[in-house]
């Protein structure tokens, strides 16, 4: 169906766009014509991605944003909308993990993970929703969850808790915002090979974990392209409050 996955008229904000999945999401959405707002804390990496997208004929602007600081979220959105116009789609991707056993996690560790992954996503979503409501604008929020939001893994307890919270926040916000024509869905990636974890997959532990994946392989960042295009476009126009899992059968 021509135009079903069309994002060429959209201004799309991707948080955590400086690396990993956020960078891949920004690349694929911009390659399909979206105007990309690239948000993260690392200005140099954002500028590099902005230049890359523009060199391929795309539209993009980088804005510094710390999702753990609500004032920073509003300031970054103001700058982005001044440059590209009203944002209609938010890809709520920014997040971190701290790998320790639960008994070794400190209060500072907990705060860092929960603030970035759950509090930051929640307040980025509510910031965008308020603006969309004020403009009477149809909107779309895509929260990046994880298969570990519904299952668990050692050494990542605050992370798994934060992603479980993202799944529940998605359902709660979808219910409240549906009357305003704002849909809210979540994408739950499985185990994905990124620059941050690439070396792990060739270790004994990585190979053992790979064998637990029904497809017997770790996902590539590009394996999420179809799902993000579905959720970011009007192909998902009658979906809200849903969780889309892309994990090679791991769930």
MDAnalysis code that builds the backbone (N, CA, C; Angstrom):
import MDAnalysis as mda
import numpy as np

u = mda.Universe.empty(753, n_residues=251, atom_resindex=np.repeat(np.arange(251), 3), trajectory=True)
u.add_TopologyAttr("name", ["N", "CA", "C"] * 251)
u.add_TopologyAttr("resid", np.arange(1, 252))
u.add_TopologyAttr("resname", ["UNK", "UNK", "UNK", "UNK", "UNK", "UNK", "UNK", "UNK", "UNK", "UNK", "UNK", "UNK", "UNK", "UNK", "UNK", "UNK", "UNK", "UNK", "UNK", "UNK", "UNK", "UNK", "UNK", "UNK", "UNK", "UNK", "UNK", "UNK", "UNK", "UNK", "UNK", "UNK", "UNK", "UNK", "UNK", "UNK", "UNK", "UNK", "UNK", "UNK", "UNK", "UNK", "UNK", "UNK", "UNK", "UNK", "UNK", "UNK", "UNK", "UNK", "UNK", "UNK", "UNK", "UNK", "UNK", "UNK", "UNK", "UNK", "UNK", "UNK", "UNK", "UNK", "UNK", "UNK", "UNK", "UNK", "UNK", "UNK", "UNK", "UNK", "UNK", "UNK", "UNK", "UNK", "UNK", "UNK", "UNK", "UNK", "UNK", "UNK", "UNK", "UNK", "UNK", "UNK", "UNK", "UNK", "UNK", "UNK", "UNK", "UNK", "UNK", "UNK", "UNK", "UNK", "UNK", "UNK", "UNK", "UNK", "UNK", "UNK", "UNK", "UNK", "UNK", "UNK", "UNK", "UNK", "UNK", "UNK", "UNK", "UNK", "UNK", "UNK", "UNK", "UNK", "UNK", "UNK", "UNK", "UNK", "UNK", "UNK", "UNK", "UNK", "UNK", "UNK", "UNK", "UNK", "UNK", "UNK", "UNK", "UNK", "UNK", "UNK", "UNK", "UNK", "UNK", "UNK", "UNK", "UNK", "UNK", "UNK", "UNK", "UNK", "UNK", "UNK", "UNK", "UNK", "UNK", "UNK", "UNK", "UNK", "UNK", "UNK", "UNK", "UNK", "UNK", "UNK", "UNK", "UNK", "UNK", "UNK", "UNK", "UNK", "UNK", "UNK", "UNK", "UNK", "UNK", "UNK", "UNK", "UNK", "UNK", "UNK", "UNK", "UNK", "UNK", "UNK", "UNK", "UNK", "UNK", "UNK", "UNK", "UNK", "UNK", "UNK", "UNK", "UNK", "UNK", "UNK", "UNK", "UNK", "UNK", "UNK", "UNK", "UNK", "UNK", "UNK", "UNK", "UNK", "UNK", "UNK", "UNK", "UNK", "UNK", "UNK", "UNK", "UNK", "UNK", "UNK", "UNK", "UNK", "UNK", "UNK", "UNK", "UNK", "UNK", "UNK", "UNK", "UNK", "UNK", "UNK", "UNK", "UNK", "UNK", "UNK", "UNK", "UNK", "UNK", "UNK", "UNK", "UNK", "UNK", "UNK", "UNK", "UNK", "UNK", "UNK", "UNK", "UNK", "UNK", "UNK", "UNK", "UNK", "UNK", "UNK", "UNK", "UNK", "UNK", "UNK", "UNK", "UNK", "UNK"])
u.atoms.positions = np.array([
    [0.847, -1.184, 0.000],
    [0.000, 0.000, 0.000],
    [0.890, 1.243, 0.000],
    [0.885, 2.016, -1.076],
    [1.751, 3.200, -1.166],
    [1.477, 4.179, -0.033],
    [2.521, 4.672, 0.577],
    [2.385, 5.687, 1.608],
    [2.056, 5.172, 2.986],
    [1.837, 3.857, 3.130],
    [1.410, 3.327, 4.420],
    [2.418, 3.621, 5.522],
    [3.700, 3.505, 5.223],
    [4.754, 3.735, 6.215],
    [5.447, 5.084, 6.000],
    [4.740, 6.018, 5.401],
    [5.310, 7.315, 5.049],
    [5.527, 8.174, 6.298],
    [6.755, 8.659, 6.490],
    [7.057, 9.585, 7.584],
    [7.638, 10.896, 7.042],
    [7.504, 11.109, 5.744],
    [8.179, 12.236, 5.106],
    [7.629, 13.594, 5.536],
    [6.432, 13.625, 6.109],
    [5.867, 14.895, 6.567],
    [6.013, 15.082, 8.073],
    [6.730, 14.172, 8.708],
    [6.825, 14.196, 10.169],
    [8.115, 14.855, 10.663],
    [7.976, 15.578, 11.776],
    [9.140, 16.002, 12.558],
    [9.219, 15.047, 13.747],
    [10.321, 14.302, 13.828],
    [10.431, 13.216, 14.803],
    [11.612, 13.477, 15.742],
    [11.330, 13.489, 17.028],
    [12.349, 13.666, 18.055],
    [12.794, 12.306, 18.561],
    [14.101, 12.049, 18.511],
    [14.681, 10.816, 19.035],
    [15.584, 11.175, 20.198],
    [15.267, 10.698, 21.390],
    [16.150, 10.931, 22.531],
    [17.222, 9.837, 22.568],
    [18.347, 10.167, 23.158],
    [19.458, 9.224, 23.172],
    [19.961, 8.926, 21.772],
    [19.970, 9.949, 20.916],
    [20.264, 9.748, 19.490],
    [21.755, 9.710, 19.181],
    [22.609, 9.940, 20.153],
    [24.039, 10.072, 19.863],
    [24.730, 8.747, 19.592],
    [24.101, 7.631, 19.972],
    [24.762, 6.338, 19.791],
    [23.735, 5.211, 19.840],
    [24.185, 4.006, 19.516],
    [23.374, 2.816, 19.687],
    [22.062, 2.844, 18.932],
    [21.011, 2.343, 19.581],
    [19.712, 2.230, 18.923],
    [19.143, 3.594, 18.555],
    [19.365, 4.599, 19.398],
    [18.852, 5.928, 19.081],
    [19.422, 6.460, 17.785],
    [20.707, 6.265, 17.590],
    [21.348, 6.704, 16.341],
    [20.770, 5.944, 15.155],
    [20.562, 4.626, 15.302],
    [19.986, 3.843, 14.218],
    [18.557, 4.288, 13.905],
    [17.759, 4.544, 14.933],
    [16.395, 5.022, 14.707],
    [16.417, 6.342, 13.932],
    [17.291, 7.261, 14.342],
    [17.374, 8.552, 13.664],
    [17.783, 8.385, 12.210],
    [18.728, 7.505, 11.961],
    [19.187, 7.273, 10.584],
    [18.075, 6.733, 9.700],
    [17.374, 5.708, 10.166],
    [16.372, 5.074, 9.305],
    [15.165, 5.986, 9.086],
    [14.758, 6.712, 10.120],
    [13.615, 7.614, 9.957],
    [13.967, 8.779, 9.031],
    [15.174, 9.310, 9.167],
    [15.613, 10.390, 8.280],
    [15.771, 9.890, 6.851],
    [16.250, 8.662, 6.683],
    [16.406, 8.094, 5.343],
    [15.072, 7.948, 4.633],
    [13.991, 7.851, 5.424],
    [12.651, 7.751, 4.843],
    [11.936, 9.097, 4.823],
    [12.698, 10.180, 4.989],
    [12.149, 11.511, 4.739],
    [11.736, 12.316, 5.939],
    [11.796, 11.747, 7.145],
    [11.410, 12.516, 8.327],
    [12.444, 13.594, 8.629],
    [11.981, 14.698, 9.198],
    [12.893, 15.700, 9.749],
    [13.256, 15.234, 11.151],
    [14.541, 15.004, 11.392],
    [14.968, 14.396, 12.637],
    [15.480, 15.390, 13.654],
    [14.913, 15.344, 14.846],
    [15.461, 16.083, 15.979],
    [16.300, 15.092, 16.771],
    [17.590, 15.337, 16.843],
    [18.537, 14.425, 17.462],
    [18.872, 14.955, 18.848],
    [18.416, 14.266, 19.883],
    [18.573, 14.776, 21.237],
    [19.437, 13.841, 22.074],
    [20.389, 14.413, 22.779],
    [21.259, 13.661, 23.695],
    [22.130, 14.660, 24.432],
    [22.978, 14.156, 25.308],
    [23.865, 15.041, 26.070],
    [25.170, 15.326, 25.335],
    [25.595, 14.427, 24.450],
    [26.915, 14.524, 23.826],
    [26.854, 15.332, 22.520],
    [27.193, 16.609, 22.604],
    [27.054, 17.529, 21.487],
    [27.892, 17.115, 20.283],
    [29.103, 16.643, 20.507],
    [29.984, 16.302, 19.388],
    [29.416, 15.138, 18.580],
    [28.907, 14.124, 19.254],
    [28.313, 12.984, 18.549],
    [27.048, 13.386, 17.821],
    [26.266, 14.268, 18.415],
    [25.060, 14.748, 17.738],
    [25.414, 15.502, 16.461],
    [26.457, 16.336, 16.543],
    [26.859, 17.107, 15.362],
    [27.330, 16.174, 14.250],
    [28.048, 15.120, 14.608],
    [28.515, 14.160, 13.618],
    [27.338, 13.478, 12.924],
    [26.317, 13.079, 13.691],
    [25.144, 12.433, 13.106],
    [24.332, 13.423, 12.278],
    [24.199, 14.636, 12.769],
    [23.494, 15.679, 12.016],
    [24.160, 15.892, 10.663],
    [25.490, 16.002, 10.655],
    [26.228, 16.198, 9.399],
    [26.056, 15.001, 8.469],
    [26.081, 13.797, 9.039],
    [25.922, 12.579, 8.234],
    [24.555, 12.563, 7.539],
    [23.503, 12.847, 8.299],
    [22.152, 12.827, 7.732],
    [22.002, 13.905, 6.664],
    [22.522, 15.081, 6.947],
    [22.413, 16.178, 5.974],
    [23.219, 15.889, 4.714],
    [24.333, 15.178, 4.857],
    [25.152, 14.848, 3.688],
    [24.436, 13.891, 2.742],
    [23.447, 13.179, 3.246],
    [22.653, 12.270, 2.424],
    [21.334, 12.917, 1.986],
    [21.234, 14.220, 2.170],
    [20.052, 14.945, 1.729],
    [18.925, 14.992, 2.734],
    [19.166, 14.526, 3.953],
    [18.131, 14.527, 4.972],
    [18.080, 15.823, 5.750],
    [17.048, 15.941, 6.560],
    [16.875, 17.115, 7.420],
    [17.065, 16.673, 8.869],
    [17.930, 17.370, 9.589],
    [18.182, 17.010, 10.978],
    [18.765, 18.192, 11.724],
    [18.462, 18.241, 13.009],
    [19.073, 19.236, 13.885],
    [19.364, 18.553, 15.217],
    [20.544, 18.783, 15.755],
    [20.918, 18.237, 17.049],
    [20.627, 19.228, 18.157],
    [20.069, 18.729, 19.259],
    [19.799, 19.581, 20.425],
    [20.283, 18.849, 21.670],
    [20.985, 19.555, 22.526],
    [21.438, 18.939, 23.771],
    [20.264, 18.782, 24.725],
    [20.094, 17.575, 25.243],
    [19.002, 17.295, 26.165],
    [19.471, 16.281, 27.197],
    [19.227, 16.581, 28.450],
    [19.441, 15.640, 29.541],
    [18.054, 15.263, 30.052],
    [17.596, 14.049, 29.765],
    [16.220, 13.682, 30.098],
    [15.985, 13.596, 31.601],
    [17.056, 13.559, 32.401],
    [16.880, 13.541, 33.853],
    [16.594, 14.932, 34.413],
    [16.638, 15.938, 33.548],
    [16.418, 17.334, 33.938],
    [15.220, 17.853, 33.142],
    [14.087, 18.028, 33.794],
    [12.875, 18.414, 33.074],
    [13.022, 19.778, 32.393],
    [13.774, 20.677, 33.002],
    [13.995, 21.983, 32.366],
    [14.772, 21.818, 31.068],
    [15.729, 20.899, 31.046],
    [16.515, 20.630, 29.843],
    [15.634, 20.084, 28.720],
    [14.656, 19.250, 29.072],
    [13.744, 18.699, 28.065],
    [12.988, 19.832, 27.381],
    [12.385, 20.710, 28.170],
    [11.609, 21.809, 27.600],
    [12.455, 22.740, 26.755],
    [13.643, 23.046, 27.224],
    [14.540, 23.945, 26.487],
    [14.939, 23.335, 25.146],
    [15.237, 22.042, 25.152],
    [15.644, 21.372, 23.915],
    [14.494, 21.308, 22.914],
    [13.295, 21.034, 23.395],
    [12.137, 20.977, 22.498],
    [11.855, 22.357, 21.909],
    [11.986, 23.400, 22.720],
    [11.815, 24.771, 22.202],
    [12.774, 25.028, 21.046],
    [14.046, 24.670, 21.221],
    [15.051, 24.908, 20.186],
    [14.760, 24.085, 18.938],
    [14.343, 22.841, 19.134],
    [14.064, 21.961, 17.999],
    [12.875, 22.455, 17.197],
    [11.825, 22.862, 17.885],
    [10.622, 23.303, 17.172],
    [10.842, 24.647, 16.497],
    [11.720, 25.465, 17.054],
    [12.068, 26.716, 16.383],
    [12.789, 26.441, 15.069],
    [13.554, 25.342, 15.038],
    [14.334, 25.022, 13.836],
    [13.539, 24.253, 12.790],
    [12.701, 23.314, 13.236],
    [12.055, 22.401, 12.282],
    [10.534, 22.429, 12.295],
    [9.947, 23.118, 13.276],
    [8.493, 23.141, 13.368],
    [7.979, 22.168, 14.407],
    [6.655, 22.096, 14.580],
    [6.072, 21.267, 15.632],
    [6.447, 19.789, 15.506],
    [6.840, 19.219, 16.608],
    [7.197, 17.796, 16.643],
    [5.918, 16.976, 16.763],
    [5.784, 15.976, 15.895],
    [4.588, 15.134, 15.921],
    [4.826, 13.735, 16.435],
    [6.097, 13.325, 16.476],
    [6.431, 11.966, 16.909],
    [7.621, 12.034, 17.867],
    [7.508, 11.346, 18.995],
    [8.600, 11.225, 19.957],
    [9.033, 9.769, 20.029],
    [10.325, 9.525, 19.811],
    [10.913, 8.212, 20.049],
    [11.675, 8.306, 21.360],
    [11.113, 7.747, 22.409],
    [11.602, 7.904, 23.774],
    [12.627, 6.815, 24.060],
    [13.874, 7.057, 23.660],
    [14.877, 6.004, 23.637],
    [15.978, 6.126, 24.690],
    [16.241, 7.306, 25.203],
    [17.388, 7.506, 26.091],
    [17.331, 6.577, 27.300],
    [18.479, 6.011, 27.646],
    [18.512, 5.141, 28.816],
    [19.909, 4.612, 29.078],
    [20.094, 4.069, 30.269],
    [21.383, 3.513, 30.674],
    [21.160, 2.215, 31.448],
    [22.235, 1.469, 31.653],
    [22.215, 0.289, 32.513],
    [23.488, 0.281, 33.348],
    [23.381, -0.173, 34.575],
    [24.535, -0.355, 35.452],
    [24.527, -1.817, 35.887],
    [25.577, -2.535, 35.523],
    [25.611, -3.977, 35.737],
    [26.259, -4.324, 37.077],
    [25.421, -4.689, 38.026],
    [25.861, -5.155, 39.349],
    [24.759, -6.055, 39.911],
    [25.125, -6.946, 40.808],
    [24.103, -7.663, 41.550],
    [23.264, -6.675, 42.357],
    [22.020, -7.043, 42.620],
    [21.128, -6.150, 43.353],
    [21.725, -5.711, 44.686],
    [22.386, -6.626, 45.378],
    [22.929, -6.279, 46.698],
    [24.107, -5.328, 46.609],
    [24.660, -5.157, 45.416],
    [25.786, -4.238, 45.228],
    [25.364, -2.908, 44.609],
    [24.110, -2.824, 44.148],
    [23.626, -1.568, 43.575],
    [23.488, -0.541, 44.696],
    [24.008, 0.649, 44.456],
    [23.897, 1.723, 45.444],
    [22.663, 2.570, 45.159],
    [22.340, 3.416, 46.097],
    [21.229, 4.343, 45.884],
    [21.516, 5.239, 44.679],
    [22.773, 5.637, 44.521],
    [23.148, 6.473, 43.370],
    [22.963, 5.709, 42.057],
    [23.300, 4.410, 42.053],
    [23.084, 3.587, 40.865],
    [21.592, 3.541, 40.522],
    [20.792, 3.254, 41.539],
    [19.338, 3.183, 41.346],
    [18.801, 4.487, 40.766],
    [19.171, 5.598, 41.376],
    [18.673, 6.897, 40.924],
    [19.103, 7.176, 39.480],
    [20.342, 6.848, 39.147],
    [20.836, 7.123, 37.796],
    [20.025, 6.361, 36.753],
    [19.769, 5.075, 37.006],
    [19.048, 4.255, 36.032],
    [17.573, 4.633, 35.963],
    [16.928, 4.754, 37.105],
    [15.497, 5.068, 37.120],
    [15.239, 6.469, 36.574],
    [16.088, 7.413, 36.912],
    [15.905, 8.781, 36.425],
    [16.062, 8.868, 34.911],
    [17.045, 8.164, 34.368],
    [17.261, 8.209, 32.917],
    [16.208, 7.408, 32.163],
    [15.928, 6.204, 32.622],
    [15.105, 5.279, 31.844],
    [13.613, 5.469, 32.036],
    [13.200, 5.797, 33.245],
    [11.765, 5.859, 33.539],
    [11.282, 7.291, 33.765],
    [11.892, 7.988, 34.714],
    [11.496, 9.379, 34.946],
    [11.717, 10.214, 33.692],
    [12.875, 10.068, 33.055],
    [13.176, 10.861, 31.866],
    [12.199, 10.599, 30.740],
    [11.885, 9.330, 30.499],
    [10.938, 8.988, 29.440],
    [9.545, 9.531, 29.751],
    [9.137, 9.408, 30.996],
    [7.812, 9.879, 31.400],
    [7.666, 11.381, 31.179],
    [8.674, 12.145, 31.605],
    [8.548, 13.596, 31.492],
    [8.826, 14.105, 30.078],
    [9.605, 13.372, 29.288],
    [9.709, 13.729, 27.871],
    [8.364, 13.521, 27.186],
    [7.694, 12.428, 27.518],
    [6.382, 12.143, 26.925],
    [5.342, 13.173, 27.349],
    [5.317, 13.525, 28.634],
    [4.301, 14.485, 29.083],
    [4.582, 15.884, 28.552],
    [5.862, 16.236, 28.411],
    [6.208, 17.532, 27.788],
    [5.657, 17.601, 26.374],
    [5.893, 16.538, 25.585],
    [5.405, 16.527, 24.207],
    [3.883, 16.472, 24.169],
    [3.275, 15.701, 25.032],
    [1.814, 15.570, 25.028],
    [1.136, 16.906, 25.322],
    [1.657, 17.655, 26.287],
    [1.066, 18.962, 26.592],
    [1.101, 19.877, 25.382],
    [2.204, 19.867, 24.655],
    [2.321, 20.715, 23.470],
    [1.369, 20.259, 22.375],
    [1.270, 18.965, 22.182],
    [0.359, 18.440, 21.160],
    [-1.092, 18.780, 21.489],
    [-1.461, 18.642, 22.750],
    [-2.829, 18.972, 23.176],
    [-3.112, 20.454, 22.960],
    [-2.168, 21.317, 23.342],
    [-2.359, 22.762, 23.187],
    [-2.536, 23.151, 21.725],
    [-1.863, 22.430, 20.819],
    [-1.961, 22.722, 19.384],
    [-3.112, 21.980, 18.718],
    [-3.825, 21.146, 19.510],
    [-4.856, 20.257, 18.945],
    [-4.263, 19.422, 17.804],
    [-3.064, 18.925, 18.064],
    [-2.274, 18.211, 17.071],
    [-2.339, 16.709, 17.331],
    [-2.616, 15.938, 16.293],
    [-2.528, 14.488, 16.426],
    [-1.070, 14.118, 16.680],
    [-0.810, 13.217, 17.617],
    [0.566, 12.925, 17.991],
    [0.829, 11.448, 18.188],
    [2.097, 11.140, 18.376],
    [2.532, 9.755, 18.417],
    [3.764, 9.652, 19.316],
    [3.691, 8.823, 20.346],
    [4.802, 8.609, 21.269],
    [5.177, 7.137, 21.239],
    [6.452, 6.875, 21.005],
    [6.963, 5.500, 20.977],
    [8.000, 5.368, 22.090],
    [7.671, 4.592, 23.096],
    [8.596, 4.361, 24.210],
    [9.436, 3.118, 23.926],
    [10.735, 3.217, 24.130],
    [11.602, 2.069, 23.918],
    [11.738, 1.306, 25.242],
    [11.127, 0.141, 25.270],
    [11.155, -0.731, 26.445],
    [12.260, -1.766, 26.238],
    [12.004, -2.999, 26.602],
    [12.981, -4.076, 26.460],
    [12.284, -5.395, 26.771],
    [12.805, -6.496, 26.226],
    [12.290, -7.799, 26.646],
    [12.526, -8.006, 28.137],
    [13.490, -7.285, 28.702],
    [13.752, -7.395, 30.130],
    [12.779, -6.578, 30.971],
    [11.802, -5.968, 30.316],
    [10.697, -5.364, 31.056],
    [9.660, -6.383, 31.469],
    [9.703, -7.551, 30.861],
    [8.759, -8.619, 31.212],
    [9.459, -9.917, 31.597],
    [10.791, -9.923, 31.528],
    [11.574, -11.045, 32.035],
    [12.736, -10.447, 32.828],
    [13.626, -11.287, 33.328],
    [14.713, -10.757, 34.163],
    [16.050, -11.353, 33.770],
    [17.103, -10.674, 34.220],
    [18.464, -11.132, 33.983],
    [19.318, -10.659, 35.149],
    [20.255, -11.473, 35.586],
    [21.125, -11.078, 36.694],
    [21.934, -9.831, 36.347],
    [22.267, -9.087, 37.378],
    [23.122, -7.900, 37.304],
    [22.420, -6.651, 36.772],
    [21.140, -6.722, 36.472],
    [20.461, -5.589, 35.832],
    [19.130, -5.248, 36.503],
    [19.029, -5.430, 37.795],
    [17.721, -5.257, 38.433],
    [17.118, -3.856, 38.270],
    [17.850, -2.746, 38.497],
    [17.215, -1.444, 38.272],
    [16.782, -1.250, 36.815],
    [17.581, -1.758, 35.880],
    [17.242, -1.644, 34.460],
    [15.947, -2.391, 34.154],
    [15.847, -3.641, 34.616],
    [14.635, -4.412, 34.315],
    [13.412, -3.776, 34.966],
    [13.585, -3.244, 36.165],
    [12.472, -2.561, 36.839],
    [12.057, -1.325, 36.061],
    [13.037, -0.569, 35.580],
    [12.717, 0.643, 34.817],
    [11.973, 0.307, 33.531],
    [12.353, -0.779, 32.867],
    [11.699, -1.132, 31.604],
    [10.308, -1.715, 31.835],
    [10.117, -2.405, 32.956],
    [8.760, -2.820, 33.318],
    [7.882, -1.584, 33.539],
    [8.463, -0.562, 34.176],
    [7.739, 0.688, 34.378],
    [7.377, 1.367, 33.068],
    [8.282, 1.294, 32.089],
    [8.006, 1.891, 30.779],
    [6.803, 1.208, 30.121],
    [6.719, -0.107, 30.239],
    [5.585, -0.821, 29.649],
    [4.286, -0.381, 30.303],
    [4.282, -0.264, 31.617],
    [3.072, 0.163, 32.311],
    [2.757, 1.634, 32.028],
    [3.795, 2.478, 31.955],
    [3.580, 3.888, 31.621],
    [2.971, 4.038, 30.238],
    [3.403, 3.191, 29.314],
    [2.847, 3.219, 27.960],
    [1.346, 2.985, 27.989],
    [0.913, 1.977, 28.728],
    [-0.511, 1.660, 28.821],
    [-1.293, 2.787, 29.488],
    [-0.711, 3.345, 30.569],
    [-1.394, 4.406, 31.305],
    [-1.541, 5.662, 30.454],
    [-0.461, 6.064, 29.778],
    [-0.516, 7.265, 28.949],
    [-1.401, 7.061, 27.732],
    [-1.368, 5.866, 27.158],
    [-2.226, 5.591, 26.005],
    [-3.687, 5.771, 26.370],
    [-4.085, 5.274, 27.529],
    [-5.474, 5.404, 27.970],
    [-5.860, 6.865, 28.147],
    [-4.989, 7.652, 28.773],
    [-5.317, 9.042, 29.066],
    [-5.283, 9.933, 27.833],
    [-4.428, 9.621, 26.866],
    [-4.215, 10.530, 25.738],
    [-5.003, 10.157, 24.487],
    [-5.672, 9.016, 24.500],
    [-6.382, 8.566, 23.300],
    [-7.429, 9.580, 22.842],
    [-8.129, 10.205, 23.780],
    [-9.166, 11.178, 23.416],
    [-8.583, 12.415, 22.758],
    [-7.283, 12.654, 22.961],
    [-6.607, 13.790, 22.334],
    [-5.943, 13.411, 21.016],
    [-6.242, 12.210, 20.523],
    [-5.681, 11.709, 19.256],
    [-4.149, 11.574, 19.336],
    [-3.681, 11.235, 20.512],
    [-2.263, 10.949, 20.707],
    [-2.144, 9.475, 21.058],
    [-1.428, 8.734, 20.260],
    [-1.270, 7.316, 20.560],
    [0.101, 7.078, 21.195],
    [0.155, 6.070, 22.038],
    [1.370, 5.758, 22.791],
    [1.590, 4.245, 22.728],
    [2.692, 3.842, 22.143],
    [3.047, 2.430, 22.043],
    [4.476, 2.230, 22.511],
    [4.862, 0.979, 22.697],
    [6.223, 0.669, 23.137],
    [6.838, -0.386, 22.227],
    [8.125, -0.254, 22.012],
    [8.924, -1.234, 21.281],
    [9.864, -1.898, 22.274],
    [9.829, -3.224, 22.318],
    [10.691, -3.975, 23.231],
    [11.731, -4.743, 22.435],
    [12.930, -4.182, 22.279],
    [13.990, -4.932, 21.615],
    [14.465, -6.091, 22.487],
    [14.912, -7.144, 21.819],
    [15.586, -8.220, 22.531],
    [17.063, -7.908, 22.637],
    [17.898, -8.922, 22.568],
    [19.337, -8.723, 22.674],
    [19.876, -8.262, 21.321],
    [20.405, -7.054, 21.294],
    [20.855, -6.411, 20.061],
    [22.349, -6.113, 20.167],
    [23.070, -6.407, 19.103],
    [24.500, -6.136, 19.020],
    [24.715, -4.658, 18.720],
    [25.254, -3.912, 19.682],
    [25.556, -2.493, 19.498],
    [27.038, -2.261, 19.784],
    [27.500, -1.059, 19.511],
    [28.909, -0.755, 19.761],
    [29.265, -0.890, 21.246],
    [28.284, -0.693, 22.122],
    [28.545, -0.753, 23.555],
    [28.717, -2.183, 24.058],
    [28.047, -3.146, 23.419],
    [28.116, -4.516, 23.931],
    [28.745, -5.502, 22.943],
    [29.285, -4.987, 21.838],
    [29.734, -5.849, 20.742],
    [30.723, -6.916, 21.201],
    [31.704, -6.548, 22.000],
    [32.727, -7.506, 22.424],
    [32.153, -8.623, 23.298],
    [31.065, -8.321, 24.015],
    [30.481, -9.309, 24.926],
    [30.010, -10.563, 24.196],
    [29.500, -10.399, 22.970],
    [28.872, -11.540, 22.287],
    [29.866, -12.615, 21.866],
    [31.148, -12.307, 21.863],
    [32.157, -13.312, 21.526],
    [32.758, -13.967, 22.769],
    [32.294, -13.571, 23.956],
    [32.763, -14.203, 25.192],
    [31.954, -15.471, 25.467],
    [32.418, -16.267, 26.415],
    [31.674, -17.484, 26.787],
    [30.268, -17.140, 27.267],
    [30.173, -16.094, 28.091],
    [28.859, -15.692, 28.597],
    [27.951, -15.231, 27.457],
    [28.522, -14.491, 26.515],
    [27.738, -14.024, 25.379],
    [27.251, -15.167, 24.508],
    [28.108, -16.147, 24.298],
    [27.721, -17.304, 23.483],
    [26.636, -18.128, 24.170],
    [26.720, -18.257, 25.501],
    [25.690, -18.973, 26.244],
    [24.350, -18.239, 26.149],
    [24.407, -16.924, 26.259],
    [23.176, -16.145, 26.174],
    [22.567, -16.246, 24.780],
    [23.400, -16.223, 23.757],
    [22.903, -16.344, 22.383],
    [22.146, -17.652, 22.185],
    [22.596, -18.712, 22.824],
    [21.935, -20.019, 22.681],
    [20.543, -20.031, 23.308],
    [20.262, -19.065, 24.189],
    [18.926, -18.979, 24.789],
    [17.929, -18.281, 23.872],
    [18.418, -17.639, 22.827],
    [17.540, -16.947, 21.875],
    [17.024, -17.983, 20.879],
    [15.719, -18.136, 20.714],
    [15.201, -19.171, 19.815],
    [15.778, -19.124, 18.405],
    [16.045, -17.952, 17.854],
    [16.644, -17.874, 16.527],
    [18.150, -18.147, 16.543],
    [18.700, -18.317, 17.734],
    [20.126, -18.631, 17.905],
    [21.046, -17.568, 17.310],
    [20.625, -16.333, 17.364],
    [21.500, -15.243, 16.932],
    [21.129, -13.980, 17.688],
    [22.092, -13.101, 17.829],
    [21.866, -11.779, 18.406],
    [21.338, -10.866, 17.312],
    [20.433, -9.984, 17.657],
    [19.874, -9.075, 16.672],
    [20.861, -8.002, 16.249],
    [20.704, -7.542, 15.021],
    [21.427, -6.369, 14.527],
    [20.555, -5.137, 14.761],
    [21.185, -3.979, 14.869],
    [20.407, -2.751, 15.049],
    [19.362, -2.603, 13.944],
    [19.715, -2.986, 12.727],
    [18.795, -2.841, 11.594],
    [17.586, -3.771, 11.693],
    [17.640, -4.795, 12.561],
    [16.489, -5.676, 12.736],
    [15.301, -4.947, 13.361],
    [15.543, -3.767, 13.914],
    [14.467, -2.977, 14.513],
    [13.878, -1.962, 13.538],
    [14.448, -1.857, 12.335],
    [14.014, -0.818, 11.392],
    [12.530, -0.942, 11.049],
    [12.081, -2.158, 10.758],
    [10.686, -2.348, 10.368],
    [9.731, -1.966, 11.481],
    [10.072, -2.351, 12.703],
    [9.198, -2.062, 13.836],
    [9.125, -0.570, 14.125],
    [10.274, 0.124, 14.032],
    [10.230, 1.560, 14.317],
    [9.477, 2.298, 13.218],
    [9.574, 1.841, 11.973],
    [8.804, 2.447, 10.892],
    [7.307, 2.207, 11.093],
    [6.938, 1.023, 11.535],
    [5.535, 0.742, 11.839],
    [5.006, 1.691, 12.900],
    [5.725, 1.780, 14.009],
    [5.212, 2.544, 15.145],
    [5.291, 4.048, 14.932],
    [6.268, 4.513, 14.153],
    [6.417, 5.953, 13.930],
    [5.475, 6.481, 12.859],
    [4.948, 5.615, 12.029],
    [4.121, 6.038, 10.894],
    [2.644, 5.769, 11.155],
    [1.815, 6.201, 10.218],
    [0.375, 5.964, 10.340],
    [-0.021, 4.530, 10.036],
    [0.953, 3.675, 9.729],
    [0.649, 2.250, 9.618],
    [0.138, 1.708, 10.952],
    [0.482, 2.392, 12.046],
    [0.019, 1.977, 13.386],
    [-1.083, 2.890, 13.917],
    [-1.840, 3.507, 13.023],
    [-2.793, 4.540, 13.446],
    [-3.894, 4.027, 14.370],
    [-4.190, 2.713, 14.350],
    [-5.214, 2.178, 15.252],
    [-4.590, 1.353, 16.368],
    [-3.330, 1.601, 16.622],
    [-2.633, 0.947, 17.732],
    [-2.340, 1.980, 18.818],
    [-2.689, 1.667, 20.029],
    [-2.243, 2.474, 21.166],
    [-2.282, 1.612, 22.417],
    [-1.292, 1.809, 23.279],
    [-1.155, 0.985, 24.467],
    [-0.563, -0.380, 24.193],
    [0.027, -0.556, 23.020],
    [0.545, -1.865, 22.622],
    [2.051, -1.976, 22.816],
    [2.520, -3.201, 22.999],
    [3.941, -3.517, 23.106],
    [4.323, -4.391, 21.925],
    [5.270, -3.925, 21.124],
    [5.767, -4.677, 19.985],
    [7.140, -5.223, 20.352],
    [7.271, -6.543, 20.383],
    [8.525, -7.191, 20.781],
    [9.283, -7.675, 19.558],
    [10.558, -7.341, 19.499],
    [11.433, -7.781, 18.408],
    [12.662, -8.398, 19.051],
    [12.615, -9.716, 19.236],
    [13.675, -10.342, 20.012],
    [14.096, -11.713, 19.551],
    [13.844, -12.045, 18.293],
    [14.260, -13.349, 17.797],
    [13.592, -14.518, 18.493],
    [12.416, -14.260, 19.072],
    [11.694, -15.306, 19.790],
    [11.890, -15.276, 21.282],
    [12.867, -14.481, 21.775],
    [13.093, -14.370, 23.210],
    [12.051, -13.426, 23.800],
    [11.370, -13.870, 24.829],
    [10.365, -13.004, 25.442],
    [10.204, -13.352, 26.917],
])
